[in-house]
Amino acid sequence: MRVVIAPDKFKGSLTADAVARAVAEGLRSVIPAEVDLVPMADGGDGTVDAALRAGYSPATHRVTGPDGRPVEATIAVRGSTAVVELAAASGLALLPPDRLLPLDATSRGTGELIRAALDAGCTRIVLGLGGSACTDGGAGMIGALGARLLDAAGQELPDGGGALARVNRIDLSHLDVRLADCTFVVALDVDNPLLGRHGAAATFGPQKGADPGQVALLDAALANYARVLGDALGGKLRDTTEISGAGAAGGVGFAALTVLGAAPRPGLDLVADLVGLADRVRGADLVVTGEGSLDQQSLSGKTPVGVARIARTAGVPRVVAVCGVSSLSRDETRNSGIDAAWTLAAIEPDVARSIAHAGPLLTRVGESIGRWAATELPAARTEHPEETL
């Protein structure tokens, strides 16, 4: 029997790799199976880890963190392709919860990682967005790549979204020339525009510490920045309100799509390509996927439903999911391509204990899936006929 275990992380608890290993331990204790672990991500944090597990090589660099202090961040490289994760250099998790910087946090470190990838000779860069600490429209990122943001007196502006209210001119003449020969692909799963009530500041600013007054300030600052950047691009930039996904990652999506010319792709599909998921599930008897919570948002393309879609396309007979909690009905789960879902909440209803002991609980879930497979799957019955529920 061949099983592929391809979960996303359980946010705030376990990495995707740890989830996969815990489930595999339990499953193997019940049925003999060839198990392939394929930790997944949806294009946000965990994307580099997924690429490394798929055979990419790590390259760690000291770059500017979201608060201006140096941090160590890793990119994944294979051949001429690099995978860069914004969260590694400019992520909210890099700041203490009581020291968020809604007006001053920067994406500069992400630009420095891109520059490091260029230094390594990469000509294709995959950029994973998500989990950002900043609302700077990607100004720090393009600044690290040679752009100069100037005020009315011709002085360079400090980093941070708040300062964008004072940008008067953006000089792109010193952008790294290697960018012209580099193809960018950006993992994009939100369609938020840069500005307005569904924009970067209004939608994502509060989770980065912005109060209502700061949200309004940031939205106005981003509007000014977008206008000035449009001028710098020679008027080729269409109305910013029409750019779907420009508001992703505090507006970093805006700079990626415009200045870098990145092609947007759904994050799950992008990661699936990086790890070769379609090939790895082909011929499997069972695919196990999952994430911390199965809910309505999962149905719009998060990892479990995306993995199920790819597995079904490859002809896998059974797909199941593991999760901390699920708010989906049985019909919703099955209609999403998932035959059954196991929750940690069914074993440990206390959320804090479930998070703290997720590893052992997932091993128990793996045992349950193994017993289920022994009765539901012909391959398991053939190899291990004595197993019964």
C-alpha positions in Angstrom: 0.0 0.0 0.0 1.3 3.4 -1.0 0.4 6.5 1.1 1.3 10.1 0.5 1.1 12.5 3.5 0.9 16.1 2.3 -0.3 18.4 5.0 0.2 22.1 5.6 1.4 23.4 9.0 -0.8 23.6 12.0 -0.4 27.3 12.6 1.0 28.2 16.1 1.6 24.5 16.8 3.5 22.3 14.3 5.4 22.7 11.0 4.1 20.8 8.0 7.0 18.4 8.3 6.2 17.7 12.0 2.6 17.1 11.1 3.5 14.7 8.3 6.0 12.8 10.5 3.5 12.4 13.4 0.7 11.1 11.2 3.1 8.7 9.5 4.3 7.3 12.8 0.8 6.4 13.8 -0.2 5.0 10.4 2.9 2.8 10.1 2.2 1.3 13.5 -1.1 -0.1 12.2 -0.5 -1.1 8.6 2.6 -1.8 6.5 2.8 1.0 4.0 5.2 2.8 1.7 4.9 6.3 3.0 6.0 9.5 1.1 6.1 12.6 3.2 5.4 15.8 1.2 5.1 18.8 3.6 3.1 21.5 1.9 2.4 25.2 2.1 0.0 27.6 0.4 2.6 30.1 -0.8 3.0 31.9 2.6 5.3 30.9 5.4 6.5 27.3 5.0 7.1 27.7 1.3 10.9 27.6 1.6 10.7 24.6 3.9 8.6 22.8 1.4 11.1 23.5 -1.4 14.0 22.4 0.8 12.2 19.1 1.5 11.8 18.7 -2.2 15.5 18.9 -2.9 16.3 22.6 -3.1 19.5 23.7 -1.3 19.4 26.3 1.6 21.2 29.6 1.5 21.1 31.6 4.6 21.7 35.4 4.6 21.8 38.2 7.2 19.3 40.8 6.1 17.3 43.7 7.4 14.4 42.6 9.6 11.0 44.3 9.7 12.1 46.6 12.5 15.5 47.4 10.9 17.5 45.1 13.0 19.4 42.2 11.3 17.8 38.7 11.0 19.0 35.4 9.5 16.7 34.3 6.6 17.0 31.3 4.3 16.1 31.0 0.7 15.9 27.8 -1.3 17.9 27.4 -4.5 18.0 24.8 -7.2 19.7 25.5 -10.5 18.6 28.9 -11.7 15.5 29.0 -9.5 15.2 30.5 -6.1 12.4 30.5 -3.6 12.1 33.6 -1.4 9.7 33.8 1.5 8.7 37.3 2.7 7.9 36.0 6.1 11.5 34.9 6.7 12.8 38.4 6.4 9.8 40.7 6.9 7.4 38.6 8.8 5.1 39.5 11.7 6.4 36.6 13.7 9.8 38.3 13.8 8.4 41.1 16.1 7.3 40.7 19.7 3.5 41.0 20.0 3.9 44.1 22.1 6.3 45.8 19.7 4.5 45.8 16.4 5.4 48.7 14.1 2.4 49.4 11.8 3.9 52.7 10.4 7.6 51.8 10.4 7.9 48.1 9.6 9.7 47.4 6.3 10.0 44.8 3.5 13.6 45.8 2.8 14.9 42.4 4.0 12.8 40.7 1.3 14.5 42.8 -1.3 17.9 41.9 0.1 17.0 38.2 -0.2 16.0 38.8 -3.9 19.4 40.4 -4.4 21.1 37.5 -2.8 19.3 35.2 -5.2 20.5 37.3 -8.1 24.0 37.1 -6.7 23.7 33.3 -6.8 22.9 33.5 -10.5 19.2 32.8 -10.3 17.1 34.0 -13.2 13.7 32.7 -11.9 12.5 33.8 -8.5 9.4 32.4 -6.8 8.2 34.9 -4.2 6.0 33.7 -1.4 3.9 36.3 0.3 2.0 36.1 3.6 2.6 36.8 7.2 4.1 40.2 6.6 4.8 42.7 9.4 4.7 45.7 7.1 2.3 47.9 5.2 4.9 49.7 3.0 3.6 48.7 -0.5 6.9 46.9 -1.1 8.8 50.2 -0.9 11.5 48.7 1.3 11.8 45.7 -1.1 12.4 47.8 -4.2 14.6 50.1 -2.2 16.9 47.2 -1.5 17.0 46.6 -5.2 18.1 50.1 -6.1 15.0 52.3 -6.1 15.3 55.6 -4.3 12.2 57.2 -2.7 12.6 60.9 -2.3 10.7 63.7 -0.5 10.0 67.2 -1.9 13.5 68.3 -0.9 15.2 65.4 -2.7 16.1 63.6 0.5 15.7 59.8 0.8 12.8 58.7 2.9 13.1 56.3 5.9 11.6 52.9 5.6 8.0 52.2 6.6 4.5 52.8 5.3 4.0 56.0 7.2 6.8 57.8 5.4 5.1 57.1 2.0 2.8 60.1 2.7 5.9 62.2 2.0 7.2 60.5 -1.2 7.4 63.1 -4.0 9.6 61.2 -6.5 10.7 57.6 -7.0 14.0 57.2 -8.9 14.1 53.8 -10.6 17.2 54.5 -12.7 19.5 52.6 -10.4 17.4 49.4 -10.1 19.5 46.3 -10.3 20.1 45.7 -14.0 19.9 41.9 -13.4 16.1 42.2 -12.8 15.6 42.7 -16.5 16.7 39.1 -17.1 14.9 37.6 -14.2 11.4 36.1 -14.3 9.3 36.5 -11.1 6.4 34.4 -10.0 4.4 35.5 -7.0 2.2 33.3 -4.9 -1.1 35.2 -4.7 -4.2 33.9 -3.0 -6.0 37.2 -2.1 -7.6 39.6 -4.5 -7.5 42.6 -2.3 -6.6 45.9 -4.1 -4.0 48.2 -2.8 -6.4 50.9 -1.5 -9.8 51.4 0.0 -11.9 49.5 2.4 -10.7 46.1 1.1 -7.2 47.3 0.6 -3.9 46.5 2.3 -4.2 48.9 5.2 -7.9 48.4 6.0 -7.9 44.6 5.7 -4.5 43.7 7.1 -3.3 46.7 9.0 -5.2 46.0 12.3 -3.5 42.6 12.6 -0.2 44.4 12.3 -1.0 46.7 15.2 -2.6 49.6 13.3 -5.4 51.5 15.0 -8.2 53.2 13.0 -6.3 56.4 12.7 -3.1 54.6 11.5 -5.2 52.6 9.0 -6.4 55.8 7.5 -2.9 57.3 7.4 -1.5 54.2 5.8 -4.2 54.1 3.1 -3.6 57.7 2.2 0.2 57.1 2.2 -0.2 54.1 -0.1 -2.4 56.2 -2.4 0.3 58.8 -2.7 3.0 56.2 -3.2 1.0 54.5 -5.9 0.5 57.8 -7.8 4.2 58.6 -7.6 5.3 55.1 -8.6 2.9 55.3 -11.6 4.8 58.4 -12.7 8.1 56.7 -12.2 6.9 53.8 -14.4 6.2 56.3 -17.2 2.4 56.4 -16.8 2.2 52.7 -17.8 0.6 51.8 -14.5 -3.2 51.4 -14.7 -5.5 52.5 -12.0 -4.3 50.8 -8.8 -7.8 50.0 -7.7 -8.0 47.6 -10.6 -4.9 45.5 -9.7 -6.2 42.4 -8.1 -3.9 41.1 -5.3 -2.0 44.4 -5.1 -2.9 44.6 -1.4 -1.3 41.3 -0.5 1.3 41.3 2.2 0.8 45.0 3.1 1.0 46.0 -0.5 4.2 44.1 -1.3 2.0 42.4 -4.0 1.7 45.8 -5.6 5.5 46.3 -6.0 5.9 42.7 -7.1 3.3 42.9 -9.8 4.3 46.3 -11.1 8.0 47.0 -10.6 9.2 43.3 -10.7 6.6 42.3 -13.3 5.8 39.2 -11.4 3.2 36.7 -12.8 0.6 35.8 -10.1 -0.2 32.2 -9.4 -2.3 30.5 -6.7 0.0 29.7 -3.8 -1.0 26.1 -3.4 -0.5 25.4 -7.2 2.9 27.1 -7.1 4.1 25.0 -4.1 2.6 21.8 -5.7 4.8 22.5 -8.7 7.9 23.1 -6.6 7.5 19.8 -4.8 6.3 17.8 -7.8 3.1 16.8 -6.0 1.2 15.6 -9.0 3.9 13.1 -9.8 4.3 12.0 -6.2 0.6 11.2 -5.7 0.2 9.4 -8.9 -0.2 5.7 -8.2 -0.9 6.2 -4.5 -3.7 4.3 -2.7 -4.3 7.0 -0.2 -3.4 10.7 0.3 -3.5 12.3 3.7 -3.6 16.1 3.8 -4.6 18.7 6.4 -4.1 22.0 8.2 -4.9 23.5 11.6 -8.5 24.3 10.7 -10.9 23.1 8.0 -13.5 25.8 7.4 -15.2 27.9 4.7 -11.9 29.5 3.9 -10.4 26.1 3.1 -12.9 25.7 0.3 -11.5 28.7 -1.5 -8.2 27.0 -2.4 -6.3 26.3 0.9 -3.9 23.4 1.1 -6.2 20.4 1.9 -8.7 21.1 -0.8 -6.0 21.9 -3.3 -4.1 18.7 -2.5 -7.4 16.8 -2.8 -8.0 18.3 -6.2 -4.5 17.3 -7.5 -4.9 13.8 -6.0 -8.3 13.2 -7.6 -7.0 14.4 -11.0 -4.1 11.9 -10.6 -6.7 9.1 -9.9 -6.0 8.5 -6.2 -8.9 6.5 -4.9 -9.0 7.9 -1.3 -8.1 11.3 0.2 -8.5 12.1 3.9 -7.6 15.1 6.0 -6.3 15.7 9.5 -7.0 19.0 11.3 -7.2 20.6 14.7 -10.9 21.6 14.3 -13.4 21.5 11.4 -16.5 23.6 10.9 -17.4 21.9 7.6 -20.3 19.6 7.3 -19.8 16.0 6.1 -21.3 16.9 2.8 -19.0 20.0 2.4 -16.0 17.9 3.2 -16.9 15.2 0.7 -17.8 17.7 -2.0 -14.4 19.3 -1.6 -12.8 16.0 -2.6 -12.0 14.8 0.9 -13.5 11.4 1.9 -13.2 11.9 5.6 -11.6 14.3 8.2 -10.1 13.5 11.6 -9.9 16.3 14.1 -7.7 16.6 17.2 -10.7 18.2 18.9 -12.5 14.9 18.9 -9.7 13.5 21.1 -8.8 16.6 23.1 -11.5 19.3 23.2 -9.4 21.7 25.2 -7.8 24.0 22.6 -4.7 24.9 24.6 -3.9 21.2 25.4 -4.6 20.2 21.8 -2.1 22.8 20.5 0.5 21.8 23.2 0.2 18.1 22.5 -0.6 18.2 18.7 2.3 15.8 17.9 1.1 12.8 20.0 -2.5 13.5 19.1 -1.7 13.4 15.4 0.1 10.1 15.9 -3.1 8.7 17.4 -5.0 10.1 14.4 -2.6 8.4 12.2 -3.4 5.1 13.9 -7.1 5.7 13.4 -6.5 6.4 9.7 -4.5 3.2 9.4 -7.4 1.2 10.9 -9.8 2.9 8.6 -7.6 2.2 5.6 -7.3 -1.5 6.6 -11.1 -1.9 6.0 -11.7 0.7 3.2 -8.8 0.1 0.8 -8.3 -3.1 -1.1 -4.5 -2.6 -1.0 -4.5 -2.5 2.7 -6.7 -5.5 3.1 -4.5 -7.5 0.8 -1.3 -6.7 2.7 -2.7 -6.8 6.2 -5.9 -8.9 6.2 -6.0 -9.4 10.0 -6.6 -5.7 10.6 -10.2 -4.9 11.6 -12.0 -2.0 13.2 
